[in-house]
Amino acid sequence: MKILPVLKKTLVSGLESKEVLNKILCFTQTVEYEPIDNEPVFKGVVRNDDFRISLVNLPPHNALPLVIGHVEDTPHGSIIFLTFRLFPSSNLYLWSSFSLCLFCSLVFYFLAHLPTAGITSILVGLANYIILIVNFHRKTEITLTKFQEILTDI
């Protein structure tokens, strides 16, 4: 069982890999902030046969997935391998907040002899983890839908 959320998806497209990457590039604001013709849907980096993008999100969100993709040609189009994972800063937030809750729980339970506060501290850490995981899956579905819309020109 994985503790950190990572989802893998595979998409099949009738487009060649260069066409897929060009479509992604048309809707991606690069890290260097080069202007693009369309309204940016993603921001990130698109290279020869892979990309690292995330959804353009005006309010900051800890559960926004980083999409790491690789495109391979096939005789009838291309296969797109997608991996959705948390940004490194979100991983750090998740581990540090849970560690802090665990530490507080141990202090409350063993040193202060307040078992209710210790259990509450652990429950707060678990609630934080569950909320982050649920929001990650929700944002992953939104990102995947936008990605598929770009590929199908909806």
C-alpha positions as CSV (number, residue, x, y, z in Angstrom):
1,M,0.0,0.0,0.0
2,K,1.3,3.4,-1.0
3,I,1.1,6.2,1.6
4,L,1.5,9.1,-0.8
5,P,-1.0,9.4,-3.6
6,V,0.2,8.4,-7.1
7,L,-2.2,7.5,-9.9
8,K,-1.2,6.1,-13.3
9,K,-3.3,6.3,-16.4
10,T,-2.7,5.2,-20.0
11,L,-4.5,7.0,-22.9
12,V,-4.6,5.9,-26.5
13,S,-4.8,8.5,-29.2
14,G,-5.2,8.3,-33.0
15,L,-2.8,11.2,-33.3
16,E,1.0,10.9,-33.8
17,S,3.2,11.7,-30.8
18,K,4.4,15.0,-32.3
19,E,0.7,16.1,-32.8
20,V,-0.1,15.2,-29.2
21,L,2.8,17.1,-27.8
22,N,2.0,20.1,-30.1
23,K,-1.6,20.1,-28.8
24,I,-0.4,20.0,-25.2
25,L,2.2,22.8,-25.9
26,C,-0.6,25.0,-27.5
27,F,-2.4,25.1,-24.1
28,T,0.6,25.1,-21.8
29,Q,2.3,28.1,-20.4
30,T,6.0,27.2,-20.1
31,V,8.1,27.9,-17.1
32,E,9.8,30.8,-19.0
33,Y,6.3,32.4,-19.5
34,E,6.4,32.5,-23.2
35,P,3.2,33.9,-24.6
36,I,0.8,31.4,-26.2
37,D,-2.1,32.0,-28.6
38,N,-4.7,30.2,-26.5
39,E,-5.8,30.6,-22.9
40,P,-3.4,28.5,-20.9
41,V,-4.9,25.4,-19.3
42,F,-1.7,24.0,-18.0
43,K,1.7,25.3,-17.0
44,G,4.9,23.3,-17.1
45,V,7.5,21.9,-19.5
46,V,6.9,20.0,-22.8
47,R,10.0,18.3,-24.3
48,N,10.6,15.9,-27.2
49,D,8.6,12.9,-26.0
50,D,7.6,13.8,-22.5
51,F,6.1,16.6,-20.4
52,R,5.6,17.8,-16.8
53,I,2.6,19.9,-16.4
54,S,0.0,21.0,-13.9
55,L,-3.4,22.7,-14.1
56,V,-3.3,26.5,-14.0
57,N,-4.8,27.2,-10.7
58,L,-5.4,30.8,-9.4
59,P,-5.9,30.0,-5.7
60,P,-3.0,27.9,-4.4
61,H,-4.0,24.3,-3.7
62,N,-2.0,21.7,-1.9
63,A,-3.6,18.8,-3.6
64,L,-3.0,19.9,-7.2
65,P,-1.4,17.0,-9.1
66,L,1.8,17.2,-11.0
67,V,1.3,15.3,-14.3
68,I,4.3,13.5,-15.6
69,G,3.7,12.2,-19.1
70,H,5.5,10.2,-21.8
71,V,4.2,9.7,-25.4
72,E,5.2,6.8,-27.6
73,D,4.3,6.3,-31.2
74,T,2.4,3.2,-32.4
75,P,1.5,2.2,-36.0
76,H,-2.0,3.6,-35.5
77,G,-1.4,6.7,-33.4
78,S,0.2,7.0,-30.0
79,I,0.1,5.9,-26.4
80,I,0.2,8.5,-23.6
81,F,1.5,7.3,-20.2
82,L,0.4,9.7,-17.4
83,T,1.5,9.7,-13.8
84,F,-0.3,12.0,-11.3
85,R,1.5,12.7,-8.1
86,L,1.7,15.4,-5.4
87,F,4.2,18.3,-5.8
88,P,7.3,17.9,-3.6
89,S,6.2,20.8,-1.5
90,S,2.8,19.1,-0.9
91,N,4.6,15.9,0.2
92,L,6.7,18.0,2.6
93,Y,3.6,19.6,4.0
94,L,1.9,16.2,4.4
95,W,4.8,14.6,6.2
96,S,5.6,17.6,8.4
97,S,2.0,18.2,9.5
98,F,1.5,14.5,10.3
99,S,4.8,14.3,12.1
100,L,3.8,17.4,14.2
101,C,0.5,15.8,15.1
102,L,2.2,12.6,16.0
103,F,4.7,14.4,18.2
104,C,2.0,16.4,19.9
105,S,0.0,13.2,20.5
106,L,3.0,11.5,22.1
107,V,3.6,14.5,24.3
108,F,0.0,14.8,25.4
109,Y,-0.4,11.1,26.0
110,F,2.8,10.2,27.8
111,L,4.2,13.4,29.3
112,A,1.0,15.5,30.1
113,H,-1.1,12.4,30.8
114,L,-3.9,13.8,28.6
115,P,-5.0,10.8,26.5
116,T,-8.0,12.6,25.1
117,A,-5.8,15.4,23.7
118,G,-3.3,12.7,22.4
119,I,-6.0,10.9,20.5
120,T,-7.5,14.1,19.2
121,S,-4.1,15.1,17.9
122,I,-3.7,11.8,16.0
123,L,-7.3,12.2,14.6
124,V,-6.5,15.7,13.4
125,G,-3.4,14.4,11.6
126,L,-5.5,11.6,10.0
127,A,-8.2,14.0,9.0
128,N,-5.6,16.2,7.3
129,Y,-4.3,13.2,5.4
130,I,-7.7,12.1,4.3
131,I,-8.8,15.5,3.2
132,L,-5.6,15.9,1.1
133,I,-6.1,12.5,-0.5
134,V,-9.7,13.2,-1.4
135,N,-8.9,16.6,-2.8
136,F,-6.0,15.1,-4.8
137,H,-8.3,12.5,-6.4
138,R,-10.9,15.2,-7.2
139,K,-8.2,17.5,-8.8
140,T,-6.8,14.5,-10.7
141,E,-10.2,13.9,-12.3
142,I,-10.5,17.6,-13.3
143,T,-7.0,17.6,-14.7
144,L,-7.6,14.4,-16.7
145,T,-10.9,15.8,-18.1
146,K,-9.1,19.0,-19.2
147,F,-6.3,16.9,-20.7
148,Q,-8.7,14.8,-22.7
149,E,-10.6,17.9,-23.9
150,I,-7.4,19.3,-25.3
151,L,-6.6,16.1,-27.2
152,T,-10.1,15.8,-28.6
153,D,-10.6,19.5,-29.4
154,I,-13.8,19.9,-27.4
